[in-house]
Amino acid sequence: MEVTQHARYTCTFCGKDASNNDLPAFDEQQDSVKRTAVGIWHCRACRKTIAGGAWTVSTTAAATIRSTIRRLREITEA
């Protein structure tokens, strides 16, 4: 649990990892989203703050809701 909450993740908005040269203190293999508080994640590349899970950016419940919304959206558009 402690490993996942301190890990860095790829941003779902910009898709960038932290390999930008303008961001100091990043290695090329690290990602740009880091947890700032419980359920609050911040991307240093695009500077967006994201609400997510307590230990990971995306939870399984959120993934289920996203796929359901996408499926219903496709049904109404068709």
mmCIF file of the N, C-alpha and C atoms, coordinates in Angstrom:
data_MODEL
# 
_entry.id   MODEL 
# 
loop_
_atom_site.group_PDB 
_atom_site.id 
_atom_site.type_symbol 
_atom_site.label_atom_id 
_atom_site.label_alt_id 
_atom_site.label_comp_id 
_atom_site.label_asym_id 
_atom_site.label_entity_id 
_atom_site.label_seq_id 
_atom_site.pdbx_PDB_ins_code 
_atom_site.Cartn_x 
_atom_site.Cartn_y 
_atom_site.Cartn_z 
_atom_site.occupancy 
_atom_site.B_iso_or_equiv 
_atom_site.pdbx_formal_charge 
_atom_site.auth_seq_id 
_atom_site.auth_comp_id 
_atom_site.auth_asym_id 
_atom_site.auth_atom_id 
_atom_site.pdbx_PDB_model_num 
ATOM 1   N N  . MET A 1 1  ? 0.821   -1.187 0.000   1.00 0.00 ? 1  MET A N  1 
ATOM 2   C CA . MET A 1 1  ? 0.000   0.000  0.000   1.00 0.00 ? 1  MET A CA 1 
ATOM 3   C C  . MET A 1 1  ? 0.870   1.258  0.000   1.00 0.00 ? 1  MET A C  1 
ATOM 4   N N  . GLU A 1 2  ? 1.886   1.264  0.820   1.00 0.00 ? 2  GLU A N  1 
ATOM 5   C CA . GLU A 1 2  ? 2.739   2.446  0.899   1.00 0.00 ? 2  GLU A CA 1 
ATOM 6   C C  . GLU A 1 2  ? 3.508   2.672  -0.394  1.00 0.00 ? 2  GLU A C  1 
ATOM 7   N N  . VAL A 1 3  ? 3.848   1.598  -1.074  1.00 0.00 ? 3  VAL A N  1 
ATOM 8   C CA . VAL A 1 3  ? 4.574   1.716  -2.335  1.00 0.00 ? 3  VAL A CA 1 
ATOM 9   C C  . VAL A 1 3  ? 3.692   2.357  -3.396  1.00 0.00 ? 3  VAL A C  1 
ATOM 10  N N  . THR A 1 4  ? 2.420   1.954  -3.480  1.00 0.00 ? 4  THR A N  1 
ATOM 11  C CA . THR A 1 4  ? 1.537   2.505  -4.510  1.00 0.00 ? 4  THR A CA 1 
ATOM 12  C C  . THR A 1 4  ? 1.180   3.960  -4.247  1.00 0.00 ? 4  THR A C  1 
ATOM 13  N N  . GLN A 1 5  ? 1.068   4.355  -2.985  1.00 0.00 ? 5  GLN A N  1 
ATOM 14  C CA . GLN A 1 5  ? 0.701   5.748  -2.726  1.00 0.00 ? 5  GLN A CA 1 
ATOM 15  C C  . GLN A 1 5  ? 1.860   6.698  -2.963  1.00 0.00 ? 5  GLN A C  1 
ATOM 16  N N  . HIS A 1 6  ? 3.097   6.218  -2.860  1.00 0.00 ? 6  HIS A N  1 
ATOM 17  C CA . HIS A 1 6  ? 4.251   7.076  -3.104  1.00 0.00 ? 6  HIS A CA 1 
ATOM 18  C C  . HIS A 1 6  ? 4.751   6.996  -4.538  1.00 0.00 ? 6  HIS A C  1 
ATOM 19  N N  . ALA A 1 7  ? 4.171   6.137  -5.344  1.00 0.00 ? 7  ALA A N  1 
ATOM 20  C CA . ALA A 1 7  ? 4.580   6.001  -6.736  1.00 0.00 ? 7  ALA A CA 1 
ATOM 21  C C  . ALA A 1 7  ? 4.079   7.180  -7.553  1.00 0.00 ? 7  ALA A C  1 
ATOM 22  N N  . ARG A 1 8  ? 4.679   7.361  -8.700  1.00 0.00 ? 8  ARG A N  1 
ATOM 23  C CA . ARG A 1 8  ? 4.229   8.387  -9.643  1.00 0.00 ? 8  ARG A CA 1 
ATOM 24  C C  . ARG A 1 8  ? 3.525   7.700  -10.797 1.00 0.00 ? 8  ARG A C  1 
ATOM 25  N N  . TYR A 1 9  ? 2.534   8.382  -11.377 1.00 0.00 ? 9  TYR A N  1 
ATOM 26  C CA . TYR A 1 9  ? 1.701   7.797  -12.414 1.00 0.00 ? 9  TYR A CA 1 
ATOM 27  C C  . TYR A 1 9  ? 1.691   8.688  -13.646 1.00 0.00 ? 9  TYR A C  1 
ATOM 28  N N  . THR A 1 10 ? 1.260   8.129  -14.777 1.00 0.00 ? 10 THR A N  1 
ATOM 29  C CA . THR A 1 10 ? 1.126   8.883  -16.014 1.00 0.00 ? 10 THR A CA 1 
ATOM 30  C C  . THR A 1 10 ? -0.172  9.688  -15.971 1.00 0.00 ? 10 THR A C  1 
ATOM 31  N N  . CYS A 1 11 ? -0.124  10.922 -16.436 1.00 0.00 ? 11 CYS A N  1 
ATOM 32  C CA . CYS A 1 11 ? -1.289  11.804 -16.425 1.00 0.00 ? 11 CYS A CA 1 
ATOM 33  C C  . CYS A 1 11 ? -2.296  11.346 -17.479 1.00 0.00 ? 11 CYS A C  1 
ATOM 34  N N  . THR A 1 12 ? -3.577  11.263 -17.095 1.00 0.00 ? 12 THR A N  1 
ATOM 35  C CA . THR A 1 12 ? -4.613  10.860 -18.036 1.00 0.00 ? 12 THR A CA 1 
ATOM 36  C C  . THR A 1 12 ? -5.042  12.008 -18.952 1.00 0.00 ? 12 THR A C  1 
ATOM 37  N N  . PHE A 1 13 ? -4.727  13.248 -18.583 1.00 0.00 ? 13 PHE A N  1 
ATOM 38  C CA . PHE A 1 13 ? -5.091  14.392 -19.408 1.00 0.00 ? 13 PHE A CA 1 
ATOM 39  C C  . PHE A 1 13 ? -4.044  14.668 -20.485 1.00 0.00 ? 13 PHE A C  1 
ATOM 40  N N  . CYS A 1 14 ? -2.805  14.815 -20.091 1.00 0.00 ? 14 CYS A N  1 
ATOM 41  C CA . CYS A 1 14 ? -1.770  15.162 -21.056 1.00 0.00 ? 14 CYS A CA 1 
ATOM 42  C C  . CYS A 1 14 ? -0.995  13.941 -21.541 1.00 0.00 ? 14 CYS A C  1 
ATOM 43  N N  . GLY A 1 15 ? -1.038  12.836 -20.798 1.00 0.00 ? 15 GLY A N  1 
ATOM 44  C CA . GLY A 1 15 ? -0.351  11.621 -21.199 1.00 0.00 ? 15 GLY A CA 1 
ATOM 45  C C  . GLY A 1 15 ? 1.161   11.702 -21.092 1.00 0.00 ? 15 GLY A C  1 
ATOM 46  N N  . LYS A 1 16 ? 1.639   12.728 -20.434 1.00 0.00 ? 16 LYS A N  1 
ATOM 47  C CA . LYS A 1 16 ? 3.078   12.938 -20.358 1.00 0.00 ? 16 LYS A CA 1 
ATOM 48  C C  . LYS A 1 16 ? 3.667   12.268 -19.129 1.00 0.00 ? 16 LYS A C  1 
ATOM 49  N N  . ASP A 1 17 ? 4.871   11.798 -19.307 1.00 0.00 ? 17 ASP A N  1 
ATOM 50  C CA . ASP A 1 17 ? 5.640   11.429 -18.136 1.00 0.00 ? 17 ASP A CA 1 
ATOM 51  C C  . ASP A 1 17 ? 6.515   12.628 -17.822 1.00 0.00 ? 17 ASP A C  1 
ATOM 52  N N  . ALA A 1 18 ? 7.352   12.528 -16.870 1.00 0.00 ? 18 ALA A N  1 
ATOM 53  C CA . ALA A 1 18 ? 8.110   13.681 -16.403 1.00 0.00 ? 18 ALA A CA 1 
ATOM 54  C C  . ALA A 1 18 ? 9.481   13.771 -17.053 1.00 0.00 ? 18 ALA A C  1 
ATOM 55  N N  . SER A 1 19 ? 9.594   13.365 -18.297 1.00 0.00 ? 19 SER A N  1 
ATOM 56  C CA . SER A 1 19 ? 10.893  13.427 -18.954 1.00 0.00 ? 19 SER A CA 1 
ATOM 57  C C  . SER A 1 19 ? 11.182  14.789 -19.569 1.00 0.00 ? 19 SER A C  1 
ATOM 58  N N  . ASN A 1 20 ? 10.326  15.790 -19.292 1.00 0.00 ? 20 ASN A N  1 
ATOM 59  C CA . ASN A 1 20 ? 10.572  17.145 -19.783 1.00 0.00 ? 20 ASN A CA 1 
ATOM 60  C C  . ASN A 1 20 ? 11.813  17.716 -19.115 1.00 0.00 ? 20 ASN A C  1 
ATOM 61  N N  . ASN A 1 21 ? 12.575  18.469 -19.862 1.00 0.00 ? 21 ASN A N  1 
ATOM 62  C CA . ASN A 1 21 ? 13.787  19.070 -19.311 1.00 0.00 ? 21 ASN A CA 1 
ATOM 63  C C  . ASN A 1 21 ? 13.497  20.272 -18.433 1.00 0.00 ? 21 ASN A C  1 
ATOM 64  N N  . ASP A 1 22 ? 12.318  20.885 -18.591 1.00 0.00 ? 22 ASP A N  1 
ATOM 65  C CA . ASP A 1 22 ? 12.006  22.078 -17.808 1.00 0.00 ? 22 ASP A CA 1 
ATOM 66  C C  . ASP A 1 22 ? 11.527  21.749 -16.396 1.00 0.00 ? 22 ASP A C  1 
ATOM 67  N N  . LEU A 1 23 ? 11.343  20.472 -16.090 1.00 0.00 ? 23 LEU A N  1 
ATOM 68  C CA . LEU A 1 23 ? 10.935  20.073 -14.760 1.00 0.00 ? 23 LEU A CA 1 
ATOM 69  C C  . LEU A 1 23 ? 12.131  19.500 -14.016 1.00 0.00 ? 23 LEU A C  1 
ATOM 70  N N  . PRO A 1 24 ? 12.708  20.233 -13.088 1.00 0.00 ? 24 PRO A N  1 
ATOM 71  C CA . PRO A 1 24 ? 13.869  19.715 -12.380 1.00 0.00 ? 24 PRO A CA 1 
ATOM 72  C C  . PRO A 1 24 ? 13.498  18.618 -11.397 1.00 0.00 ? 24 PRO A C  1 
ATOM 73  N N  . ALA A 1 25 ? 14.463  17.860 -10.994 1.00 0.00 ? 25 ALA A N  1 
ATOM 74  C CA . ALA A 1 25 ? 14.344  16.814 -9.981  1.00 0.00 ? 25 ALA A CA 1 
ATOM 75  C C  . ALA A 1 25 ? 13.499  15.632 -10.447 1.00 0.00 ? 25 ALA A C  1 
ATOM 76  N N  . PHE A 1 26 ? 13.452  15.390 -11.752 1.00 0.00 ? 26 PHE A N  1 
ATOM 77  C CA . PHE A 1 26 ? 12.758  14.231 -12.287 1.00 0.00 ? 26 PHE A CA 1 
ATOM 78  C C  . PHE A 1 26 ? 13.729  13.363 -13.055 1.00 0.00 ? 26 PHE A C  1 
ATOM 79  N N  . ASP A 1 27 ? 13.617  12.073 -12.899 1.00 0.00 ? 27 ASP A N  1 
ATOM 80  C CA . ASP A 1 27 ? 14.344  11.150 -13.748 1.00 0.00 ? 27 ASP A CA 1 
ATOM 81  C C  . ASP A 1 27 ? 13.512  10.899 -14.994 1.00 0.00 ? 27 ASP A C  1 
ATOM 82  N N  . GLU A 1 28 ? 14.124  10.342 -16.037 1.00 0.00 ? 28 GLU A N  1 
ATOM 83  C CA . GLU A 1 28 ? 13.398  10.133 -17.273 1.00 0.00 ? 28 GLU A CA 1 
ATOM 84  C C  . GLU A 1 28 ? 12.334  9.051  -17.144 1.00 0.00 ? 28 GLU A C  1 
ATOM 85  N N  . GLN A 1 29 ? 12.481  8.133  -16.210 1.00 0.00 ? 29 GLN A N  1 
ATOM 86  C CA . GLN A 1 29 ? 11.554  7.031  -16.105 1.00 0.00 ? 29 GLN A CA 1 
ATOM 87  C C  . GLN A 1 29 ? 10.394  7.327  -15.155 1.00 0.00 ? 29 GLN A C  1 
ATOM 88  N N  . GLN A 1 30 ? 10.411  8.411  -14.462 1.00 0.00 ? 30 GLN A N  1 
ATOM 89  C CA . GLN A 1 30 ? 9.338   8.719  -13.528 1.00 0.00 ? 30 GLN A CA 1 
ATOM 90  C C  . GLN A 1 30 ? 8.187   9.389  -14.252 1.00 0.00 ? 30 GLN A C  1 
ATOM 91  N N  . ASP A 1 31 ? 7.001   9.225  -13.723 1.00 0.00 ? 31 ASP A N  1 
ATOM 92  C CA . ASP A 1 31 ? 5.817   9.850  -14.300 1.00 0.00 ? 31 ASP A CA 1 
ATOM 93  C C  . ASP A 1 31 ? 5.521   11.161 -13.591 1.00 0.00 ? 31 ASP A C  1 
ATOM 94  N N  . SER A 1 32 ? 4.557   11.918 -14.120 1.00 0.00 ? 32 SER A N  1 
ATOM 95  C CA . SER A 1 32 ? 4.385   13.292 -13.660 1.00 0.00 ? 32 SER A CA 1 
ATOM 96  C C  . SER A 1 32 ? 3.277   13.482 -12.631 1.00 0.00 ? 32 SER A C  1 
ATOM 97  N N  . VAL A 1 33 ? 2.461   12.471 -12.353 1.00 0.00 ? 33 VAL A N  1 
ATOM 98  C CA . VAL A 1 33 ? 1.372   12.614 -11.385 1.00 0.00 ? 33 VAL A CA 1 
ATOM 99  C C  . VAL A 1 33 ? 1.820   12.048 -10.052 1.00 0.00 ? 33 VAL A C  1 
ATOM 100 N N  . LYS A 1 34 ? 1.691   12.861 -9.012  1.00 0.00 ? 34 LYS A N  1 
ATOM 101 C CA . LYS A 1 34 ? 2.082   12.445 -7.676  1.00 0.00 ? 34 LYS A CA 1 
ATOM 102 C C  . LYS A 1 34 ? 0.972   12.803 -6.699  1.00 0.00 ? 34 LYS A C  1 
ATOM 103 N N  . ARG A 1 35 ? 0.809   11.995 -5.670  1.00 0.00 ? 35 ARG A N  1 
ATOM 104 C CA . ARG A 1 35 ? -0.226  12.228 -4.664  1.00 0.00 ? 35 ARG A CA 1 
ATOM 105 C C  . ARG A 1 35 ? 0.187   13.368 -3.747  1.00 0.00 ? 35 ARG A C  1 
ATOM 106 N N  . THR A 1 36 ? -0.718  14.337 -3.568  1.00 0.00 ? 36 THR A N  1 
ATOM 107 C CA . THR A 1 36 ? -0.445  15.442 -2.652  1.00 0.00 ? 36 THR A CA 1 
ATOM 108 C C  . THR A 1 36 ? -1.150  15.240 -1.317  1.00 0.00 ? 36 THR A C  1 
ATOM 109 N N  . ALA A 1 37 ? -2.321  14.626 -1.324  1.00 0.00 ? 37 ALA A N  1 
ATOM 110 C CA . ALA A 1 37 ? -3.077  14.295 -0.112  1.00 0.00 ? 37 ALA A CA 1 
ATOM 111 C C  . ALA A 1 37 ? -3.932  13.077 -0.435  1.00 0.00 ? 37 ALA A C  1 
ATOM 112 N N  . VAL A 1 38 ? -4.688  12.609 0.528   1.00 0.00 ? 38 VAL A N  1 
ATOM 113 C CA . VAL A 1 38 ? -5.511  11.421 0.309   1.00 0.00 ? 38 VAL A CA 1 
ATOM 114 C C  . VAL A 1 38 ? -6.545  11.717 -0.770  1.00 0.00 ? 38 VAL A C  1 
ATOM 115 N N  . GLY A 1 39 ? -6.455  11.021 -1.898  1.00 0.00 ? 39 GLY A N  1 
ATOM 116 C CA . GLY A 1 39 ? -7.408  11.182 -2.988  1.00 0.00 ? 39 GLY A CA 1 
ATOM 117 C C  . GLY A 1 39 ? -7.163  12.384 -3.872  1.00 0.00 ? 39 GLY A C  1 
ATOM 118 N N  . ILE A 1 40 ? -6.104  13.140 -3.649  1.00 0.00 ? 40 ILE A N  1 
ATOM 119 C CA . ILE A 1 40 ? -5.798  14.315 -4.457  1.00 0.00 ? 40 ILE A CA 1 
ATOM 120 C C  . ILE A 1 40 ? -4.449  14.095 -5.133  1.00 0.00 ? 40 ILE A C  1 
ATOM 121 N N  . TRP A 1 41 ? -4.448  14.183 -6.465  1.00 0.00 ? 41 TRP A N  1 
ATOM 122 C CA . TRP A 1 41 ? -3.257  13.924 -7.265  1.00 0.00 ? 41 TRP A CA 1 
ATOM 123 C C  . TRP A 1 41 ? -2.963  15.155 -8.111  1.00 0.00 ? 41 TRP A C  1 
ATOM 124 N N  . HIS A 1 42 ? -1.683  15.448 -8.335  1.00 0.00 ? 42 HIS A N  1 
ATOM 125 C CA . HIS A 1 42 ? -1.291  16.646 -9.071  1.00 0.00 ? 42 HIS A CA 1 
ATOM 126 C C  . HIS A 1 42 ? -0.300  16.277 -10.165 1.00 0.00 ? 42 HIS A C  1 
ATOM 127 N N  . CYS A 1 43 ? -0.559  16.759 -11.384 1.00 0.00 ? 43 CYS A N  1 
ATOM 128 C CA . CYS A 1 43 ? 0.338   16.544 -12.515 1.00 0.00 ? 43 CYS A CA 1 
ATOM 129 C C  . CYS A 1 43 ? 1.251   17.757 -12.633 1.00 0.00 ? 43 CYS A C  1 
ATOM 130 N N  . ARG A 1 44 ? 2.552   17.517 -12.593 1.00 0.00 ? 44 ARG A N  1 
ATOM 131 C CA . ARG A 1 44 ? 3.496   18.624 -12.693 1.00 0.00 ? 44 ARG A CA 1 
ATOM 132 C C  . ARG A 1 44 ? 3.723   19.052 -14.134 1.00 0.00 ? 44 ARG A C  1 
ATOM 133 N N  . ALA A 1 45 ? 3.374   18.205 -15.101 1.00 0.00 ? 45 ALA A N  1 
ATOM 134 C CA . ALA A 1 45 ? 3.576   18.553 -16.505 1.00 0.00 ? 45 ALA A CA 1 
ATOM 135 C C  . ALA A 1 45 ? 2.507   19.523 -17.001 1.00 0.00 ? 45 ALA A C  1 
ATOM 136 N N  . CYS A 1 46 ? 1.220   19.187 -16.772 1.00 0.00 ? 46 CYS A N  1 
ATOM 137 C CA . CYS A 1 46 ? 0.141   20.069 -17.244 1.00 0.00 ? 46 CYS A CA 1 
ATOM 138 C C  . CYS A 1 46 ? -0.473  20.889 -16.121 1.00 0.00 ? 46 CYS A C  1 
ATOM 139 N N  . ARG A 1 47 ? 0.012   20.708 -14.898 1.00 0.00 ? 47 ARG A N  1 
ATOM 140 C CA . ARG A 1 47 ? -0.405  21.467 -13.720 1.00 0.00 ? 47 ARG A CA 1 
ATOM 141 C C  . ARG A 1 47 ? -1.890  21.318 -13.395 1.00 0.00 ? 47 ARG A C  1 
ATOM 142 N N  . LYS A 1 48 ? -2.442  20.129 -13.632 1.00 0.00 ? 48 LYS A N  1 
ATOM 143 C CA . LYS A 1 48 ? -3.836  19.867 -13.272 1.00 0.00 ? 48 LYS A CA 1 
ATOM 144 C C  . LYS A 1 48 ? -3.878  19.079 -11.977 1.00 0.00 ? 48 LYS A C  1 
ATOM 145 N N  . THR A 1 49 ? -4.903  19.316 -11.186 1.00 0.00 ? 49 THR A N  1 
ATOM 146 C CA . THR A 1 49 ? -5.133  18.572 -9.963  1.00 0.00 ? 49 THR A CA 1 
ATOM 147 C C  . THR A 1 49 ? -6.294  17.621 -10.216 1.00 0.00 ? 49 THR A C  1 
ATOM 148 N N  . ILE A 1 50 ? -6.109  16.361 -9.842  1.00 0.00 ? 50 ILE A N  1 
ATOM 149 C CA . ILE A 1 50 ? -7.047  15.302 -10.173 1.00 0.00 ? 50 ILE A CA 1 
ATOM 150 C C  . ILE A 1 50 ? -7.550  14.662 -8.884  1.00 0.00 ? 50 ILE A C  1 
ATOM 151 N N  . ALA A 1 51 ? -8.856  14.402 -8.820  1.00 0.00 ? 51 ALA A N  1 
ATOM 152 C CA . ALA A 1 51 ? -9.414  13.630 -7.717  1.00 0.00 ? 51 ALA A CA 1 
ATOM 153 C C  . ALA A 1 51 ? -9.377  12.166 -8.114  1.00 0.00 ? 51 ALA A C  1 
ATOM 154 N N  . GLY A 1 52 ? -8.854  11.336 -7.237  1.00 0.00 ? 52 GLY A N  1 
ATOM 155 C CA . GLY A 1 52 ? -8.733  9.917  -7.549  1.00 0.00 ? 52 GLY A CA 1 
ATOM 156 C C  . GLY A 1 52 ? -8.874  9.076  -6.304  1.00 0.00 ? 52 GLY A C  1 
ATOM 157 N N  . GLY A 1 53 ? -8.298  7.902  -6.365  1.00 0.00 ? 53 GLY A N  1 
ATOM 158 C CA . GLY A 1 53 ? -8.354  6.998  -5.230  1.00 0.00 ? 53 GLY A CA 1 
ATOM 159 C C  . GLY A 1 53 ? -7.380  7.414  -4.146  1.00 0.00 ? 53 GLY A C  1 
ATOM 160 N N  . ALA A 1 54 ? -7.495  6.786  -3.011  1.00 0.00 ? 54 ALA A N  1 
ATOM 161 C CA . ALA A 1 54 ? -6.631  7.127  -1.882  1.00 0.00 ? 54 ALA A CA 1 
ATOM 162 C C  . ALA A 1 54 ? -5.192  6.684  -2.122  1.00 0.00 ? 54 ALA A C  1 
ATOM 163 N N  . TRP A 1 55 ? -5.005  5.503  -2.762  1.00 0.00 ? 55 TRP A N  1 
ATOM 164 C CA . TRP A 1 55 ? -3.646  4.990  -2.949  1.00 0.00 ? 55 TRP A CA 1 
ATOM 165 C C  . TRP A 1 55 ? -3.221  4.949  -4.398  1.00 0.00 ? 55 TRP A C  1 
ATOM 166 N N  . THR A 1 56 ? -4.158  4.932  -5.339  1.00 0.00 ? 56 THR A N  1 
ATOM 167 C CA . THR A 1 56 ? -3.837  4.962  -6.760  1.00 0.00 ? 56 THR A CA 1 
ATOM 168 C C  . THR A 1 56 ? -4.662  6.050  -7.431  1.00 0.00 ? 56 THR A C  1 
ATOM 169 N N  . VAL A 1 57 ? -4.222  6.479  -8.609  1.00 0.00 ? 57 VAL A N  1 
ATOM 170 C CA . VAL A 1 57 ? -4.921  7.565  -9.306  1.00 0.00 ? 57 VAL A CA 1 
ATOM 171 C C  . VAL A 1 57 ? -6.322  7.122  -9.715  1.00 0.00 ? 57 VAL A C  1 
ATOM 172 N N  . SER A 1 58 ? -6.437  5.936  -10.270 1.00 0.00 ? 58 SER A N  1 
ATOM 173 C CA . SER A 1 58 ? -7.730  5.449  -10.739 1.00 0.00 ? 58 SER A CA 1 
ATOM 174 C C  . SER A 1 58 ? -8.107  4.184  -9.986  1.00 0.00 ? 58 SER A C  1 
ATOM 175 N N  . THR A 1 59 ? -9.356  4.107  -9.585  1.00 0.00 ? 59 THR A N  1 
ATOM 176 C CA . THR A 1 59 ? -9.848  2.932  -8.882  1.00 0.00 ? 59 THR A CA 1 
ATOM 177 C C  . THR A 1 59 ? -10.611 2.038  -9.860  1.00 0.00 ? 59 THR A C  1 
ATOM 178 N N  . THR A 1 60 ? -10.887 0.818  -9.464  1.00 0.00 ? 60 THR A N  1 
ATOM 179 C CA . THR A 1 60 ? -11.637 -0.087 -10.338 1.00 0.00 ? 60 THR A CA 1 
ATOM 180 C C  . THR A 1 60 ? -13.074 0.385  -10.510 1.00 0.00 ? 60 THR A C  1 
ATOM 181 N N  . ALA A 1 61 ? -13.644 0.990  -9.485  1.00 0.00 ? 61 ALA A N  1 
ATOM 182 C CA . ALA A 1 61 ? -15.002 1.529  -9.599  1.00 0.00 ? 61 ALA A CA 1 
ATOM 183 C C  . ALA A 1 61 ? -15.044 2.684  -10.607 1.00 0.00 ? 61 ALA A C  1 
ATOM 184 N N  . ALA A 1 62 ? -14.035 3.527  -10.597 1.00 0.00 ? 62 ALA A N  1 
ATOM 185 C CA . ALA A 1 62 ? -13.986 4.645  -11.548 1.00 0.00 ? 62 ALA A CA 1 
ATOM 186 C C  . ALA A 1 62 ? -13.831 4.133  -12.977 1.00 0.00 ? 62 ALA A C  1 
ATOM 187 N N  . ALA A 1 63 ? -13.043 3.087  -13.175 1.00 0.00 ? 63 ALA A N  1 
ATOM 188 C CA . ALA A 1 63 ? -12.878 2.508  -14.508 1.00 0.00 ? 63 ALA A CA 1 
ATOM 189 C C  . ALA A 1 63 ? -14.188 1.905  -15.003 1.00 0.00 ? 63 ALA A C  1 
ATOM 190 N N  . THR A 1 64 ? -14.944 1.288  -14.119 1.00 0.00 ? 64 THR A N  1 
ATOM 191 C CA . THR A 1 64 ? -16.239 0.721  -14.483 1.00 0.00 ? 64 THR A CA 1 
ATOM 192 C C  . THR A 1 64 ? -17.220 1.816  -14.881 1.00 0.00 ? 64 THR A C  1 
ATOM 193 N N  . ILE A 1 65 ? -17.249 2.885  -14.129 1.00 0.00 ? 65 ILE A N  1 
ATOM 194 C CA . ILE A 1 65 ? -18.152 4.007  -14.437 1.00 0.00 ? 65 ILE A CA 1 
ATOM 195 C C  . ILE A 1 65 ? -17.768 4.657  -15.763 1.00 0.00 ? 65 ILE A C  1 
ATOM 196 N N  . ARG A 1 66 ? -16.468 4.848  -16.007 1.00 0.00 ? 66 ARG A N  1 
ATOM 197 C CA . ARG A 1 66 ? -16.030 5.439  -17.278 1.00 0.00 ? 66 ARG A CA 1 
ATOM 198 C C  . ARG A 1 66 ? -16.448 4.586  -18.470 1.00 0.00 ? 66 ARG A C  1 
ATOM 199 N N  . SER A 1 67 ? -16.300 3.268  -18.362 1.00 0.00 ? 67 SER A N  1 
ATOM 200 C CA . SER A 1 67 ? -16.689 2.393  -19.477 1.00 0.00 ? 67 SER A CA 1 
ATOM 201 C C  . SER A 1 67 ? -18.201 2.373  -19.662 1.00 0.00 ? 67 SER A C  1 
ATOM 202 N N  . THR A 1 68 ? -18.964 2.432  -18.575 1.00 0.00 ? 68 THR A N  1 
ATOM 203 C CA . THR A 1 68 ? -20.419 2.472  -18.680 1.00 0.00 ? 68 THR A CA 1 
ATOM 204 C C  . THR A 1 68 ? -20.886 3.764  -19.331 1.00 0.00 ? 68 THR A C  1 
ATOM 205 N N  . ILE A 1 69 ? -20.308 4.875  -18.936 1.00 0.00 ? 69 ILE A N  1 
ATOM 206 C CA . ILE A 1 69 ? -20.672 6.173  -19.536 1.00 0.00 ? 69 ILE A CA 1 
ATOM 207 C C  . ILE A 1 69 ? -20.313 6.194  -21.014 1.00 0.00 ? 69 ILE A C  1 
ATOM 208 N N  . ARG A 1 70 ? -19.150 5.661  -21.372 1.00 0.00 ? 70 ARG A N  1 
ATOM 209 C CA . ARG A 1 70 ? -18.747 5.609  -22.776 1.00 0.00 ? 70 ARG A CA 1 
ATOM 210 C C  . ARG A 1 70 ? -19.707 4.751  -23.586 1.00 0.00 ? 70 ARG A C  1 
ATOM 211 N N  . ARG A 1 71 ? -20.111 3.594  -23.035 1.00 0.00 ? 71 ARG A N  1 
ATOM 212 C CA . ARG A 1 71 ? -21.033 2.699  -23.731 1.00 0.00 ? 71 ARG A CA 1 
ATOM 213 C C  . ARG A 1 71 ? -22.394 3.355  -23.916 1.00 0.00 ? 71 ARG A C  1 
ATOM 214 N N  . LEU A 1 72 ? -22.903 4.019  -22.876 1.00 0.00 ? 72 LEU A N  1 
ATOM 215 C CA . LEU A 1 72 ? -24.200 4.695  -23.001 1.00 0.00 ? 72 LEU A CA 1 
ATOM 216 C C  . LEU A 1 72 ? -24.139 5.868  -23.963 1.00 0.00 ? 72 LEU A C  1 
ATOM 217 N N  . ARG A 1 73 ? -23.021 6.560  -23.993 1.00 0.00 ? 73 ARG A N  1 
ATOM 218 C CA . ARG A 1 73 ? -22.843 7.669  -24.925 1.00 0.00 ? 73 ARG A CA 1 
ATOM 219 C C  . ARG A 1 73 ? -22.838 7.170  -26.369 1.00 0.00 ? 73 ARG A C  1 
ATOM 220 N N  . GLU A 1 74 ? -22.201 6.020  -26.608 1.00 0.00 ? 74 GLU A N  1 
ATOM 221 C CA . GLU A 1 74 ? -22.178 5.448  -27.956 1.00 0.00 ? 74 GLU A CA 1 
ATOM 222 C C  . GLU A 1 74 ? -23.563 4.998  -28.388 1.00 0.00 ? 74 GLU A C  1 
ATOM 223 N N  . ILE A 1 75 ? -24.355 4.481  -27.434 1.00 0.00 ? 75 ILE A N  1 
ATOM 224 C CA . ILE A 1 75 ? -25.712 4.032  -27.768 1.00 0.00 ? 75 ILE A CA 1 
ATOM 225 C C  . ILE A 1 75 ? -26.586 5.212  -28.161 1.00 0.00 ? 75 ILE A C  1 
ATOM 226 N N  . THR A 1 76 ? -26.491 6.314  -27.432 1.00 0.00 ? 76 THR A N  1 
ATOM 227 C CA . THR A 1 76 ? -27.346 7.478  -27.739 1.00 0.00 ? 76 THR A CA 1 
ATOM 228 C C  . THR A 1 76 ? -26.909 8.180  -29.030 1.00 0.00 ? 76 THR A C  1 
ATOM 229 N N  . GLU A 1 77 ? -25.630 8.122  -29.375 1.00 0.00 ? 77 GLU A N  1 
ATOM 230 C CA . GLU A 1 77 ? -25.149 8.756  -30.594 1.00 0.00 ? 77 GLU A CA 1 
ATOM 231 C C  . GLU A 1 77 ? -25.457 7.922  -31.841 1.00 0.00 ? 77 GLU A C  1 
ATOM 232 N N  . ALA A 1 78 ? -25.643 6.628  -31.670 1.00 0.00 ? 78 ALA A N  1 
ATOM 233 C CA . ALA A 1 78 ? -25.872 5.751  -32.829 1.00 0.00 ? 78 ALA A CA 1 
ATOM 234 C C  . ALA A 1 78 ? -27.288 5.766  -33.319 1.00 0.00 ? 78 ALA A C  1 
# 
